[in-house]
Amino acid sequence: MNLTAFSVRRWQFTLVVFAGLAALGVSSLLSIPKAEDPTFPYPNFGVVAVLPGAGPGDVERLVVDPIEAQLKALDDVKSIRTEVDDGLAVIRIEFTAGTDPARKRDEVLREVNALRPRLPGEIARLEVDEFNAARVNVIQVALASGTAPSRELERLARDLKTRLEGVPGVASVSIAGLPRREVQVAVDAQRMAALGVSAGELLQAVAADARSIPAGSLDAGARTLSVKTSGDYGSVEEIAETAIRSVEGRAVRVGDVARVTLGDAEPVHLVRFDGKRAVLVAANMKERQNLFEVRRRMEEVLTGVRAALPPGVSLGLSFDQASNVEHRLAGFARDFGIAILLVLVTLLPLGLRAAGVVMISIPLSLALGVSALHLAGFTVNQLSIVGFVIALGLLVDDSVVVVENIARFVREGHAPREAAVEATRQITLSVLGCTATLVFAFLPLLALPGAAGLFIRSMPVAVVFTILASLLISLTVVPFLSSRVLRSEGRHGNAVFRALMRAIQVSYRPVLHRALARPALTLGVAALLFAGSLALVPRIGFSLFPKAGLPQFRVTVEAPDGTSLAGADRGARFVEEVLARHPEVRRVTANVGKGNPSVYYNVAQQNEKAGFAEVLAELDSRDQARNDRVLAALRAELAGFPGARVELREFENGPPVDAPVAVRVLADDPAALAGAAARVEAILASTPGTRYVHDPARDRKSD
């Protein structure tokens, strides 16, 4: 007894099994982690080194060269790329895909820590950052006010951070836009001269009292205790009471010659939300969590915080990943409904009963596909949703073929149970061949190597799982249901079937007759159609990964090296003014001196840089054609800002890349390097279709 015969004759068992599988599918759909983007382990790290006051040449010689030499000795290194600015170096090291990211991170940390004693002691920051698509912020809120003091915004931001950190499923919460606090000592030069105290003595006294140093050990019977002097200041008053020297038997303290206050440091990162000064609070989510459930819990916290805000302070939603995921799932539900409707319409010639059988097979196949995806450790994200949408057009093939053949057997006078078994057995080999062809078409995507393969893998997996589930359904459930619900409607079928046959006889049959009578002409026309389709490819365009299709976009402002924070702020305000003139744009968040916190998996946050600004904004529509027109108009207006490179960038899928086309020019002689880079830049800028050309030595924009 084959599988089909067993399913038909042991229908009670079939019914129980597939009712359980349907329940499993519903449970998997509710519990499977949902996020906008796929998460995958990828061994890619960045070493960030900050050496204040050093020029690019000194940073390269003192910091970059030793670190690169240390990292190159590691195994499985694919590439090392370094960006050097005034006082800053970012060294990106990428290992071969497939290696263990945790082990490679430990190796990078080990090498950097071992090298630290040989690097300049003035390094203010030296840390290793790991690329992790799961650490993208899923929500970003702005506490904005035009009148509230920064300390009030800081208090509110830290309170919100504490509350969000307590939400189950939240991994970490960060605050951006707060000025750093520093102790400011304003010396009185005349008073110091009168007491004979120099500025060096004052600095030495404060530094000595602020240092914790070992002071030896103390024997205490059977134990030896370590002794350490504690010089940590606890308040501004303690600093003012620090003794500098003794003059005529009286201690001269810091407060006698200087005014000590606690205030805001020189700003290095400015944030505005819809034109108002703001502080950003961004939260990301732990891996394998349900985005909608975590977002619901965070909304409860935000609602409570909004109700308690003081007058003049507002809490705005700068970014919300849940809305993007919800839109994609709504699109999939719409496609699912359309697929059900089309099946109903196209199978009307076979009767409503046959159409009902096929319609039942669609959700069952998807339920099994989602269950398999969940068990394999994948999530529901934009790519797996694309896979399910593709599968919608394929998974009905097997069921339609099986139902149509069973209906034909029933019309010829076979009993429904006999027709279900014999008709399915007759075309089983054809169904297997069709399914194998579809599966093999997606196998190359499963074998795609590198970061691109890891990123896209959930899409072909979703397609393959759903198609295989469809095969199982078509050979078991479909024959079982057909044997129970199909009824004979006569040898010539129902009225719709007879009308369809007459239409085929009138239209398609003469064309088929002529095509078979002139095989050479038929093949020639087919070849011309194929060649014509290939000729359309250049007009359509080609890219490995498409745009993300999100309503959010970002505008970056990069001024020449040496530009102050105020210079970058002028560029950011210009961008805000341009965006404000377009009513389609909303939720405008400006970051000056640093990039916006990461809200998309392949766009990392720009490190602190005085001449840099980034504006995150959102359009009020998801109509792609309308949005393209708005963005084109914005690009034309933004091109008019002098003295800085202003680029409007849409979010794109795929692994992080510098640009669609990146040309690296290598040379030891800086002069020769600059000349060659200028020539390459000129060639790229003159290429039709080029929008932006970025030469780190000499920025230029081409439209």
Helices and strands as residue ranges (DSSP letters): H 3-9, H 11-31, E 44-50, H 56-59, I 60-64, H 65-72, E 77-85, E 88-95, H 101-115, G 116-118, E 125-130, G 133-135, E 137-144, H 150-165, E 170-176, E 181-187, H 189-195, H 199-209, E 213-220, E 223-229, H 236-240, E 243-247, E 250-253, H 254-257, E 258-264, E 270-273, E 276-285, H 291-307, E 314-320, H 321-346, G 348-350, H 352-375, H 382-411, H 416-446, H 450-456, H 458-475, H 477-485, H 495-503, I 504-508, H 509-517, H 519-535, H 537-540, E 552-558, H 565-580, E 585-592, E 612-619, H 624-638, E 645-650, H 670-685, E 692-693, E 700-701
